[in-house]
Amino acid sequence: MNNRSHISPWAWVPTLYFAEGIPYFLVNTVSVMLFTRLGVPNSTMALFTGMLYLPWVVKPLWSPFVDVIRTKRWWIIAMQILLSAAFVGLTLSIPHPDAQTIAGGQTPINLFSVMLCLFWLTAFASATHDVAADGFYMLALEGKQQSFFVGIRSLFYRLASVFGQGGLIALAGWLELRWGNIPLAWQVTLLVASVVFALITLWHLMFLPKVEQETAPVDRKSSRDILQGFGHSFATFFTKPGILLALLFMLLYRLPEAFLVKMLPPFLVQGQEAGGLGMTTAAVGIVYGTFGVIALALGGILGGFYAARFGLKRSLIPMVLAITLPDALYLVLSLFPTSSHLLITVVVFIEQFGYGFGFTAYMLYLMHFAKGEYQTSHYALSTGFMALGMMLPGMVAGYIQEAVGYTGLFWLVMVCCLLSIAVTLFVRRALKE
């Protein structure tokens, strides 16, 4: 490695993690609202947007080769250029179904074939960008700098969430009301995202420091060694003590949220005749995408302090209750619909705050379980199962909602909360002090 560049980390750390967040939230959150507002039925919307989680599930399988093929800086720039192109493609490929089809909620998914392919490309590029960005951060900064900027990177990743889930959705909603043309409103919104991301890419071309030596063409032996090492770490992961309980915890702890995350946007925006709350798209962007994200961040900060004070074992029960019990508020809203934005905002804030607080225990457990030989690989595999636990329920959430309605779905979520609490009790019993 060359000497570290004299470019200040302030010039690239904030923008790098802002750029890391934009495609993730575009793929996993903005797409849900986009398909919903363009009249795609909940069943197919949730199935196809749920499948977009797959790149984050299988990311550990190809992440070791990012180091072998080219430098991490090369991967960051290449993926950002690819993502910029994909965003432009999404802007140009958005279909324009007529207003009657959209209002009937029967827009066929085959109209979105090109968009779905581009979303898949965006998802794989985003997952690869995550690997390269996190590796570059550790390589380009010294230990003290890494510690200092960890809060900065987290802040700007959350700001990317506000930009995507809040700003873009609110913009689309405002344009929907102003123009009365939903497809055009979303096309312009995606264009704004494309321009912002392209500008960040140009910034990184100039200010992302060169701290690595360019590697030679791929070394077959080093690739083989990496493959063998990964194969061994993969095998040892499934022979770790308590693996079955750990896998159950990884898959079940966030099970209620896995159903909610795909169905909350349509629940908030669809009319009361369809069982929803009838909010405007802009209001959802502000309530769920802005106040909800702020609550999530605050809950995460408090969760970190709490876990540091009491430790993982003592934190598990309060945190699993925080991540599950507030879900009952959505059941109440489905039973007693309201048009009060203030009340809905309070519900979203409480639920997201509890989720942020409770999620801390989940991440701490993943780090705890990964300890030992191959810690990095085992942690990466654990995060893959974490993504799988979100992907599979999300794919079927829409079919369940269409079969039993929002109230029936939220009753199912409460049953899932019991499963989350039960598996957490078993994990707590298995943990040593």
N, C-alpha and C positions, 0 to 999 in steps of 0.2 A: 504493500500500500504506500502511496505517496504521502508526503507531509500534508497535513490537513490544510485545506484552503483557508485563506484569510477572509473569505466571505462570511459575514456574520450569520449565525443560525437564525437570527430574527428575520433575515431576508428570505428564508425558505422553509423553516419548520412550520410556521402558521399556514402558509399557502399549500404546503405538501399535504397536510392532514385535512385541510379544507377540501383539497382536490380528492383525497381518499374517500371522503364522505359523500360527495355529490353523486357519483354513479351508483353507490350502494343504495342510497335513499331513493334515487330515481327508479332503480330496478325494483326495489322491494316495497316501496310505499307510494310514490307518485304514480307508478303504473296501475296500482289498484284503483286509485281515484279516476285516472284517465279512462280505464276500461269501463268503470261503473258509469261515469258521466256520458260515455258514448253508447250506452245502452246494452252492453254485454251482460247476459244473465250472470248472477252470482256464482252459479255452479261452474261454468266454464272460466269465468274470471279468476276465481280462487284456484282452480286446477292449474291453469297455465301460468299465473303469476307465482303460485307456490313452487312450480317446477323450476323457476328461475333461481331458487335457493341452491340448486345442485352444485354450481361451481364452488360455493363456499363449503359444501359438504366434502367434496373430493379434492379441495385445494391441497391438503397435505401430501397427496400422491405425486404432484408435480413440483411442489415448492422447492425440494432439494436441488432441482436442476436449474433453478434461476441463477444460482451461484456459478454453475459450470459453464453455461452457454455464453453469457456476456456479463458486463458489470451491472450492478444494481442501478446505477444512474442511467445506463442504457435502457434497462427494462422500464424504469419510471418514465423516461421521455417517450419511448416507443409506445407504451401503453396509453399515455396521455394523448399522443397523436392519434392512435387508433380510436380511443374513446371520443375525441373531438369529432372524428369522421363519423363514428356511429351516431353521435348526437345529431349531426346534420342529417344523416340518413333517417333517423326517427322523425325529424321535423318534416322531411319531404314525403315520408311514406304514410303519414297519418291518413286514414280513410275519411270520407265525408258522407256517412249515411244520412238519409233524410230525417227531418225532425220527428216525423211520425214513428219511424222505426226506433229512434233513440228513446222517445217517450214511452213506447211500448216495452222497452227493455228486452228486445228480441234481436239485437244486432248480432249477426252470425260471426263467430270467431274467425272464420276463414278470410274475412275482410282484413284481418290483422296479421296475415301470414308473414309479410315482409317485416312488419314491426316486431313480431315475436322473434324472428331470426336476429334482428338487430339488438333486441333486448338480451338474447342469449349471448351474442358477441360482447355486449357491454358487460354482462355479468362475469364472463370468463376473463375479460381484460381487467375488470375491477378487482377480481380476486387475485390475479397475478400482480397487479399494481400494489395491493396490500402487502404481499410478501416482500416485494422489492423495497417498498417505502419503509417498512419496519426494519428490514435488514440495513438499509442505508442509514437510517437514524442511529442505529447502534454503531455503525462503522464510522460515520462522519463526526460523531460527537464523543468527547471524552466522558468518563464516568460521572463527574460532577455536572457537566452540561446535560447529560442524559436525565439526571435526576431533576435538574432545574426546569427543563423544558417539558417534562412529562405532563405537567398540568396545562401547559400552553397547547400541546398537541391535542390533548383531550378537549380543551375549550373550543378549538377551531374545528374539531370533528363534530362537536355538538352544534356549532354555528352552521356547519354544512347541513345538519339535520334541520335546523330552523329555516335555512335557505330553501331546502328541498321540500320538506313536509309542510312548512309554513308559507314561505314567500312564494314559491312557484305555484302552489295550489291556490293561495289567495289571489295571485295575479290571474290565474286561469278563471277563477270564479268572478273576479271583477270584470274581466273581458267578456265572460258569458253574459253577464247582466247588461253590459254596455252595448254589445253587438248583437245579442240574441242568436249567436252562431257558435254552438259548442265546439265543433271540430276546429273551426278557425281559431277560437280562443286558445285551445290546447296547442295548436300548431305554432302560434306566436310564442306561447309559454316555453315550448321546447326550443324554439329559436333563441330565446333569451338564455336558457341553460347552455346552449351550444356556444354562444358568444362568450359567456362568462368562463366556461371551461377552456375554450381556445386561448383566451387571454392569459389564464393561469399557465397553460402549457408554454406559451411564448415567454412568460416570466421565468419559468424553470429552465428553459433553454439558455437563458442568459445568466441566471443567478443560482442554479443548483450546482454546488461545488463539485469539482472533479477530484475525488479523494481515492480513487482506485486506479490501478494499472489495467489497461485493456488486456484481456486475456487472449490467448491464442485460440485457434479453432478448437472445438470440443475435443478434449482428451478422452479417448475411448476407455482407457484404464480408469481414469478418475470417475467417469460416468458409471462404469461397472462397479467400482468400489462404493459409490454413493448408493447405487441400486441395491447392492448386497447389504450395505449398512442399514438402509431403510427397511429392507425385507426382514432383517433381524430385529430391528426396533418394533416393526409392525407385529411380528410374532410374539415378542416379549410383552407387548402391551396387553395381549389377550391371555397372558398367563400371570398377570399381576394379581396378588392376593385381593380378594373382594371384587373382582372384575364384574361379575354379574350384577351385584348391587350397584356398583358405580355406573354401569351402563343404564340400569333402570333409572337411577337418579338423573343422569344426563338427558334421558329421553322424557322423563315425566315431570321434572321440577317446573319446567316452563310450559307444560301441556295446556293449561288454560289460556295462556297468552298466545300460544300457537293458533288456537281457534279464533281468538279475539282479533288478532292483528290483521287478518284478512277481511273480517266481517264488520269491524267498527266503522271504517269509512263509509261503506254503503248503508249501514244502520243509521249513521248520523245524517246522511244526505238524502236518502230515499224518503218519500212521502209517508205520512201516517197511514194512508190506505194500504201501503205495502208493509206496514209494521215498523217503519223507521221514524225518525224525528223531524224530517223535512227541513233540515238546515240548508243554507246555500253553500256552494262550493267554497266561496271566499270565507264564510264563517267557520267552516271546518278547518281551513288552512290556519286561521287565527287561533281557534280553540284547541284543536288537536295537534296541529303542527307547530304552534308557537308556545302557548301556555303549557301544553302537554309535555313538550320537550324541555322547557324550563323546569317543570316539576320533576321530570325524569333525572335531570342533571342534579338538582338539589337533593333528591332522594339518594342518588349515588354517592354524593359527597358525604351526607350524613351516615350512610351505610358504611363508608370507609372508616369514618371516625369511630363508629360503634364497634365494628369488627376489630379495629386496632385496640380498643379498650377492653373488650370481653373475649376475644378469640373466636375461632370458627365454631367450636362445639357449642358454646353458650349463645352464639348468634343465630344458629340455624333455626330454632323454633320461632323467635320473633320475626325473622326475615321471611320464613315461608308463610307465616300468617300475614305479613305485610304484602306479599306478592299475590296472595290468593283472596283474602277476605274482601278487599275493595271491589273485586269483580262482581259481587252481588249487587252493586249499585247499578250496573247495566241491566240486570234482571229487573230491578225496580223501575228503571226508566222504560223498559219494554212493556211492563204491566201498567204503568201510569205515564203515558207519553206526555211530554211537556214541550212548549215552544220557548221556554225561558232559556235564553243563551247563558245567563248568569248561572242558573242551576246546572246546566249541562257542563259549563266550564268548571264548576266546583267538582262535579263528579269525575271529569277527565283528569283534573289536577290531582285529586286524591288517589285515583287509580294509578296514574303514572308515577306519582311520588312513591307510592308503595312498591311499584314495580322496580323503580330505580334503587330503592332501599333493599329490597329482597334479592335483587340480582347480584348484589355484592357477595352474598354467601355462595351463590352458584359459581362465580369465577374463582373465589378462594378455594372452593372444593376441587375445582379442576386443577389448580396449581398444586394443591395438596396431593391429589392422586397421582400427578405426573412426576413427583419427586423420585429421585433415584437415577439409575442409568438410563440414558436416552431421554432425559427430562424434556428437552425441547421438542423432540419428535412425539413423545407421548402427550404433551400438552397440545400440539397441533392436531393429533388424532382425536383428542377429547373435544376440541372446538369443532371438529368435523361432525362428531356425534351431536354436539350442541345444535349445529345447523340442521342436521337430519331431524332432530326432535321438533324443530320449527317447520320444516318443509312438509313432512308427511301429513300432519293434522291440517295444515293450511290448505293442502291440495283438495281435501274432502270437505272442508268447512262450508263451502258454498252449496254443495249437494245436500248437506244436512240442513242448512238454513232453508233451502227451498222446500225440503220435505216437512219440516216441523215449525218453520217460522223463526223469527228472532227470539221470541220468548222461549221456545223449545230449545234453541241453540244455547241460550244463556243458562237454562237449567242443566244442560249437558256440561257446560263450563263449570258449574258448581260441583258436579260429580267429579270432574277432573281435578278440581281443587282438593277434594278429599284424597285423591290418589297422590297428588303432590305432597300433601301433609304426611300421608302414610309412609311414603318412601323416604321422606326427610327424617322421620322418627327412627326408621331402621338405620339410616346412615349415621345419625347422631349416636345411636347405641354402639355402632361399630367403631366410632372414632375414639382414639385415646385422648386424654387431656392434653 
